[in-house]
Structures are given as C-alpha cells and as structure tokens.
C-alpha cells in the first residue's frame, strides 16, 4: 500500500462548525467524512467557485479562511487533486476546501441543519 501524504488546508469557522454538526449527527469519523467529500468532488464537475479563486484579501468577495485542517491523501487522490488545482489555477488547499464545502452543504441540507449557519461572521 502506498504511503499517504499529509496536506493542510484552511476553512471558514462557519464551515468547520457546520462540518462538526454533521459529524456529530452522522457519527462519521473526520477521516471518513473527508474521503467521502473528496470522492464526491472528484466524481463531480471538479469546479472551483470563482470567489475561492480570489487571492486579494482586500477584495470584498474574498473568502476569509482561518481554521486549519489536515488530511492524508493517497498518491492517486493527490494526483487527481493536483490536476484540478492546475486546471482551475488554484492551490491544492483551495480544492480541498471546495470539496469539503460542497459535501458539507449537501449533508447539512439532507440533515435539515442548514439554518444553523446564516452567514460567515464567525471571525
């Protein structure tokens, strides 16, 4: 079995809170949840939201991400994520954030907890 590579990425405080709510309700481990998020993203359209491509912190549409997280990627996952990052003109950490964001929004909607986070004022 190939050795997994550690990758770090940052998310918003609101996303982290919602992800933890989903984890608590579903009983998934964080690792299982992250892998499900990656599988879902990589089997989908593999697109990055334009707001996540903004790098100028002074831009009012910039998404402030300040909560660090970590994931272990196998070589195949890492290569696929790297391809997406190159195609979309972003870093691997942005692809990981988008994958977790997409999956968390879907899970929260299915669980009926989307109303718990109204906006991203958790700074």
N, CA and C atoms as a LAMMPS dump frame, in Angstrom:
ITEM: TIMESTEP
0
ITEM: NUMBER OF ATOMS
369
ITEM: BOX BOUNDS ff ff ff
-5.0000000000000000e+02 5.0000000000000000e+02
-5.0000000000000000e+02 5.0000000000000000e+02
-5.0000000000000000e+02 5.0000000000000000e+02
ITEM: ATOMS id mol type element x y z
1 1 1 N 0.841 -1.182 0
2 1 2 C 0 0 0
3 1 3 C 0.887 1.247 0
4 2 1 N 0.535 2.197 -0.837
5 2 2 C 1.321 3.418 -0.968
6 2 3 C 1.15 4.303 0.258
7 3 1 N 2.219 5.008 0.589
8 3 2 C 2.177 5.894 1.749
9 3 3 C 1.32 7.123 1.453
10 4 1 N 0.507 7.494 2.439
11 4 2 C -0.352 8.673 2.28
12 4 3 C 0.437 9.931 2.609
13 5 1 N 0.094 10.999 1.913
14 5 2 C 0.777 12.278 2.077
15 5 3 C -0.122 13.247 2.829
16 6 1 N 0.437 13.908 3.812
17 6 2 C -0.316 14.877 4.595
18 6 3 C -0.454 16.181 3.818
19 7 1 N -1.668 16.712 3.8
20 7 2 C -1.93 18.016 3.187
21 7 3 C -2.731 18.851 4.162
22 8 1 N -2.403 20.127 4.24
23 8 2 C -3.152 21.028 5.102
24 8 3 C -3.96 21.987 4.244
25 9 1 N -5.093 22.384 4.782
26 9 2 C -5.938 23.352 4.112
27 9 3 C -6.669 24.148 5.174
28 10 1 N -7.21 25.29 4.779
29 10 2 C -7.944 26.116 5.723
30 10 3 C -9.389 26.249 5.271
31 11 1 N -10.266 26.372 6.255
32 11 2 C -11.695 26.535 6.004
33 11 3 C -12.196 27.712 6.823
34 12 1 N -13.411 28.112 6.572
35 12 2 C -14.012 29.169 7.381
36 12 3 C -14.462 28.576 8.708
37 13 1 N -14.585 29.425 9.705
38 13 2 C -15.066 28.979 11.01
39 13 3 C -16.487 28.444 10.895
40 14 1 N -17.294 29.078 10.049
41 14 2 C -18.68 28.635 9.865
42 14 3 C -18.73 27.235 9.255
43 15 1 N -17.879 26.972 8.265
44 15 2 C -17.857 25.649 7.653
45 15 3 C -17.398 24.601 8.66
46 16 1 N -16.389 24.93 9.435
47 16 2 C -15.893 23.981 10.433
48 16 3 C -16.986 23.646 11.448
49 17 1 N -17.725 24.658 11.872
50 17 2 C -18.825 24.45 12.811
51 17 3 C -19.879 23.527 12.199
52 18 1 N -20.273 23.807 10.971
53 18 2 C -21.3 23.005 10.314
54 18 3 C -20.812 21.58 10.07
55 19 1 N -19.561 21.436 9.685
56 19 2 C -18.982 20.106 9.486
57 19 3 C -19.03 19.323 10.789
58 20 1 N -18.677 19.95 11.888
59 20 2 C -18.72 19.267 13.185
60 20 3 C -20.131 18.856 13.564
61 21 1 N -21.113 19.694 13.214
62 21 2 C -22.519 19.343 13.467
63 21 3 C -22.9 18.092 12.671
64 22 1 N -22.505 18.062 11.41
65 22 2 C -22.802 16.905 10.564
66 22 3 C -22.113 15.658 11.122
67 23 1 N -20.859 15.789 11.517
68 23 2 C -20.125 14.652 12.081
69 23 3 C -20.819 14.125 13.332
70 24 1 N -21.275 15.019 14.164
71 24 2 C -21.936 14.623 15.405
72 24 3 C -23.229 13.848 15.111
73 25 1 N -23.993 14.32 14.158
74 25 2 C -25.268 13.681 13.835
75 25 3 C -25.061 12.344 13.124
76 26 1 N -24.128 12.3 12.176
77 26 2 C -23.935 11.09 11.37
78 26 3 C -23.077 10.037 12.052
79 27 1 N -22.214 10.472 12.949
80 27 2 C -21.305 9.531 13.594
81 27 3 C -20.093 9.176 12.75
82 28 1 N -19.93 9.862 11.61
83 28 2 C -18.745 9.627 10.783
84 28 3 C -17.498 10.096 11.51
85 29 1 N -16.387 9.441 11.233
86 29 2 C -15.112 9.977 11.688
87 29 3 C -14.739 11.104 10.723
88 30 1 N -13.87 11.992 11.175
89 30 2 C -13.455 13.102 10.311
90 30 3 C -12.753 12.574 9.063
91 31 1 N -11.934 11.555 9.228
92 31 2 C -11.209 10.984 8.089
93 31 3 C -12.178 10.404 7.061
94 32 1 N -13.162 9.639 7.528
95 32 2 C -14.151 9.059 6.622
96 32 3 C -14.906 10.167 5.896
97 33 1 N -15.267 11.189 6.635
98 33 2 C -16.015 12.316 6.074
99 33 3 C -15.211 13.013 4.98
100 34 1 N -13.932 13.263 5.255
101 34 2 C -13.079 13.934 4.268
102 34 3 C -12.938 13.096 3.005
103 35 1 N -12.773 11.783 3.155
104 35 2 C -12.646 10.924 1.983
105 35 3 C -13.938 10.895 1.176
106 36 1 N -15.08 10.885 1.859
107 36 2 C -16.362 10.94 1.155
108 36 3 C -16.486 12.268 0.395
109 37 1 N -16.05 13.353 1.022
110 37 2 C -16.096 14.666 0.374
111 37 3 C -15.215 14.682 -0.877
112 38 1 N -14.019 14.121 -0.773
113 38 2 C -13.116 14.073 -1.931
114 38 3 C -13.684 13.208 -3.043
115 39 1 N -14.204 12.041 -2.679
116 39 2 C -14.785 11.158 -3.692
117 39 3 C -15.941 11.846 -4.411
118 40 1 N -16.785 12.523 -3.644
119 40 2 C -17.921 13.224 -4.232
120 40 3 C -17.445 14.32 -5.194
121 41 1 N -16.475 15.1 -4.742
122 41 2 C -15.953 16.193 -5.566
123 41 3 C -15.287 15.664 -6.835
124 42 1 N -14.443 14.671 -6.684
125 42 2 C -13.699 14.156 -7.833
126 42 3 C -14.596 13.417 -8.826
127 43 1 N -15.745 12.929 -8.379
128 43 2 C -16.665 12.266 -9.296
129 43 3 C -17.656 13.259 -9.907
130 44 1 N -17.578 14.528 -9.489
131 44 2 C -18.477 15.561 -9.998
132 44 3 C -17.829 16.409 -11.064
133 45 1 N -18.202 17.693 -11.069
134 45 2 C -17.719 18.595 -12.125
135 45 3 C -16.322 19.153 -11.87
136 46 1 N -15.805 18.978 -10.657
137 46 2 C -14.434 19.396 -10.31
138 46 3 C -14.2 20.892 -10.513
139 47 1 N -15.212 21.693 -10.298
140 47 2 C -15.096 23.136 -10.496
141 47 3 C -14.913 23.858 -9.166
142 48 1 N -14.139 24.942 -9.213
143 48 2 C -13.886 25.776 -8.048
144 48 3 C -14.696 27.051 -8.194
145 49 1 N -15.414 27.422 -7.145
146 49 2 C -16.203 28.653 -7.14
147 49 3 C -15.276 29.845 -7.379
148 50 1 N -15.727 30.778 -8.2
149 50 2 C -14.904 31.944 -8.538
150 50 3 C -14.461 32.726 -7.306
151 51 1 N -15.306 32.78 -6.263
152 51 2 C -14.936 33.521 -5.051
153 51 3 C -13.736 32.895 -4.349
154 52 1 N -13.558 31.585 -4.492
155 52 2 C -12.421 30.923 -3.859
156 52 3 C -11.125 31.138 -4.638
157 53 1 N -11.246 31.65 -5.844
158 53 2 C -10.064 31.946 -6.661
159 53 3 C -9.496 33.332 -6.366
160 54 1 N -10.233 34.129 -5.626
161 54 2 C -9.785 35.485 -5.298
162 54 3 C -8.686 35.393 -4.239
163 55 1 N -7.545 36.003 -4.516
164 55 2 C -6.427 35.945 -3.575
165 55 3 C -6.173 37.269 -2.857
166 56 1 N -6.74 38.346 -3.378
167 56 2 C -6.547 39.662 -2.752
168 56 3 C -7.457 39.783 -1.53
169 57 1 N -6.844 39.824 -0.364
170 57 2 C -7.622 39.905 0.873
171 57 3 C -8.423 41.202 0.987
172 58 1 N -8.055 42.195 0.227
173 58 2 C -8.773 43.474 0.258
174 58 3 C -10.049 43.436 -0.59
175 59 1 N -10.169 42.448 -1.434
176 59 2 C -11.358 42.299 -2.266
177 59 3 C -12.534 41.929 -1.353
178 60 1 N -13.646 42.651 -1.434
179 60 2 C -14.783 42.359 -0.554
180 60 3 C -15.387 40.971 -0.766
181 61 1 N -15.101 40.33 -1.89
182 61 2 C -15.621 38.988 -2.151
183 61 3 C -14.668 37.875 -1.704
184 62 1 N -13.487 38.273 -1.211
185 62 2 C -12.509 37.294 -0.738
186 62 3 C -13.11 36.482 0.411
187 63 1 N -12.93 35.167 0.372
188 63 2 C -13.428 34.285 1.423
189 63 3 C -12.308 34.081 2.443
190 64 1 N -12.499 34.63 3.637
191 64 2 C -11.5 34.513 4.703
192 64 3 C -11.579 33.13 5.332
193 65 1 N -10.478 32.413 5.244
194 65 2 C -10.405 31.062 5.804
195 65 3 C -9.332 31.079 6.875
196 66 1 N -9.721 30.773 8.086
197 66 2 C -8.759 30.902 9.175
198 66 3 C -8.667 29.679 10.086
199 67 1 N -9.369 28.606 9.76
200 67 2 C -9.309 27.389 10.574
201 67 3 C -8.559 26.325 9.784
202 68 1 N -7.432 25.909 10.325
203 68 2 C -6.571 24.947 9.643
204 68 3 C -7.057 23.524 9.884
205 69 1 N -6.983 22.708 8.846
206 69 2 C -7.338 21.298 8.945
207 69 3 C -6.296 20.493 8.187
208 70 1 N -6.339 19.183 8.354
209 70 2 C -5.341 18.32 7.74
210 70 3 C -6.015 17.068 7.209
211 71 1 N -5.474 16.54 6.127
212 71 2 C -5.978 15.308 5.538
213 71 3 C -4.79 14.516 5.009
214 72 1 N -4.927 13.211 5.011
215 72 2 C -3.91 12.341 4.437
216 72 3 C -4.437 11.805 3.112
217 73 1 N -3.71 12.092 2.045
218 73 2 C -4.119 11.711 0.695
219 73 3 C -3.24 10.592 0.167
220 74 1 N -3.876 9.6 -0.46
221 74 2 C -3.067 8.585 -1.115
222 74 3 C -2.551 9.183 -2.421
223 75 1 N -1.545 8.577 -3.039
224 75 2 C -0.943 9.164 -4.243
225 75 3 C -1.942 9.414 -5.383
226 76 1 N -2.924 8.55 -5.541
227 76 2 C -3.913 8.731 -6.608
228 76 3 C -4.776 9.954 -6.322
229 77 1 N -5.264 10.075 -5.091
230 77 2 C -6.058 11.243 -4.714
231 77 3 C -5.25 12.52 -4.897
232 78 1 N -4.008 12.488 -4.443
233 78 2 C -3.147 13.671 -4.546
234 78 3 C -2.976 14.09 -6.001
235 79 1 N -2.744 13.13 -6.885
236 79 2 C -2.569 13.453 -8.31
237 79 3 C -3.839 14.042 -8.907
238 80 1 N -4.994 13.479 -8.564
239 80 2 C -6.261 13.978 -9.095
240 80 3 C -6.536 15.401 -8.603
241 81 1 N -6.279 15.646 -7.337
242 81 2 C -6.497 16.975 -6.767
243 81 3 C -5.519 17.978 -7.382
244 82 1 N -4.297 17.531 -7.6
245 82 2 C -3.292 18.39 -8.225
246 82 3 C -3.714 18.77 -9.65
247 83 1 N -4.298 17.826 -10.388
248 83 2 C -4.787 18.114 -11.741
249 83 3 C -5.883 19.181 -11.711
250 84 1 N -6.802 19.04 -10.752
251 84 2 C -7.885 20.022 -10.628
252 84 3 C -7.302 21.391 -10.298
253 85 1 N -6.367 21.421 -9.351
254 85 2 C -5.759 22.687 -8.943
255 85 3 C -5.089 23.379 -10.134
256 86 1 N -4.358 22.627 -10.916
257 86 2 C -3.688 23.206 -12.084
258 86 3 C -4.695 23.689 -13.117
259 87 1 N -5.728 22.895 -13.362
260 87 2 C -6.742 23.268 -14.357
261 87 3 C -7.529 24.51 -13.932
262 88 1 N -7.75 24.652 -12.633
263 88 2 C -8.544 25.774 -12.119
264 88 3 C -7.688 26.976 -11.714
265 89 1 N -6.374 26.82 -11.734
266 89 2 C -5.48 27.923 -11.391
267 89 3 C -5.461 28.267 -9.908
268 90 1 N -5.582 27.237 -9.059
269 90 2 C -5.586 27.445 -7.609
270 90 3 C -4.606 26.476 -6.955
271 91 1 N -4.442 26.632 -5.651
272 91 2 C -3.6 25.713 -4.886
273 91 3 C -4.415 24.494 -4.46
274 92 1 N -3.721 23.437 -4.114
275 92 2 C -4.373 22.204 -3.661
276 92 3 C -5.278 22.475 -2.468
277 93 1 N -4.87 23.369 -1.58
278 93 2 C -5.674 23.663 -0.392
279 93 3 C -7.048 24.225 -0.758
280 94 1 N -7.135 24.972 -1.843
281 94 2 C -8.426 25.52 -2.287
282 94 3 C -9.32 24.388 -2.796
283 95 1 N -8.743 23.435 -3.494
284 95 2 C -9.514 22.289 -3.978
285 95 3 C -10.058 21.491 -2.791
286 96 1 N -9.241 21.285 -1.786
287 96 2 C -9.693 20.554 -0.595
288 96 3 C -10.814 21.304 0.11
289 97 1 N -10.665 22.625 0.219
290 97 2 C -11.718 23.438 0.834
291 97 3 C -13.02 23.313 0.045
292 98 1 N -12.95 23.414 -1.285
293 98 2 C -14.152 23.315 -2.117
294 98 3 C -14.812 21.95 -1.955
295 99 1 N -14.021 20.891 -1.904
296 99 2 C -14.576 19.545 -1.748
297 99 3 C -15.333 19.406 -0.432
298 100 1 N -14.734 19.879 0.653
299 100 2 C -15.383 19.792 1.962
300 100 3 C -16.6 20.713 2.013
301 101 1 N -16.493 21.887 1.423
302 101 2 C -17.618 22.823 1.385
303 101 3 C -18.821 22.213 0.657
304 102 1 N -18.59 21.678 -0.531
305 102 2 C -19.68 21.073 -1.299
306 102 3 C -20.359 19.958 -0.512
307 103 1 N -19.556 19.054 -0.005
308 103 2 C -20.098 17.881 0.684
309 103 3 C -20.818 18.267 1.973
310 104 1 N -20.268 19.218 2.695
311 104 2 C -20.896 19.65 3.946
312 104 3 C -22.237 20.315 3.674
313 105 1 N -22.3 21.132 2.644
314 105 2 C -23.579 21.783 2.308
315 105 3 C -24.642 20.752 1.953
316 106 1 N -24.271 19.754 1.194
317 106 2 C -25.225 18.71 0.818
318 106 3 C -25.67 17.922 2.051
319 107 1 N -24.718 17.527 2.882
320 107 2 C -25.054 16.76 4.082
321 107 3 C -25.923 17.573 5.037
322 108 1 N -25.577 18.827 5.228
323 108 2 C -26.351 19.682 6.133
324 108 3 C -27.777 19.85 5.618
325 109 1 N -27.921 19.992 4.306
326 109 2 C -29.251 20.12 3.714
327 109 3 C -30.052 18.83 3.919
328 110 1 N -29.435 17.686 3.671
329 110 2 C -30.119 16.406 3.854
330 110 3 C -30.537 16.185 5.309
331 111 1 N -29.713 16.674 6.236
332 111 2 C -29.992 16.505 7.661
333 111 3 C -30.905 17.595 8.215
334 112 1 N -31.198 18.597 7.387
335 112 2 C -32.09 19.671 7.808
336 112 3 C -31.48 20.648 8.794
337 113 1 N -30.159 20.828 8.716
338 113 2 C -29.488 21.739 9.658
339 113 3 C -28.856 22.937 8.976
340 114 1 N -29.228 23.233 7.746
341 114 2 C -28.608 24.347 7.026
342 114 3 C -28.906 25.689 7.67
343 115 1 N -30.009 25.822 8.368
344 115 2 C -30.368 27.087 9.005
345 115 3 C -29.499 27.445 10.192
346 116 1 N -28.641 26.541 10.634
347 116 2 C -27.79 26.826 11.801
348 116 3 C -26.681 27.81 11.487
349 117 1 N -26.321 27.918 10.224
350 117 2 C -25.294 28.872 9.815
351 117 3 C -25.948 29.816 8.821
352 118 1 N -26.058 31.064 9.193
353 118 2 C -26.713 32.05 8.333
354 118 3 C -25.685 32.71 7.417
355 119 1 N -24.549 33.11 7.98
356 119 2 C -23.525 33.764 7.182
357 119 3 C -22.165 33.487 7.791
358 120 1 N -21.144 34.077 7.228
359 120 2 C -19.776 33.806 7.665
360 120 3 C -19.25 34.945 8.545
361 121 1 N -19.953 35.26 9.618
362 121 2 C -19.485 36.3 10.533
363 121 3 C -18.705 35.711 11.707
364 122 1 N -18.424 34.426 11.693
365 122 2 C -17.675 33.778 12.774
366 122 3 C -16.189 34.05 12.596
367 123 1 N -15.708 35.152 13.095
368 123 2 C -14.293 35.503 12.902
369 123 3 C -13.539 35.356 14.187
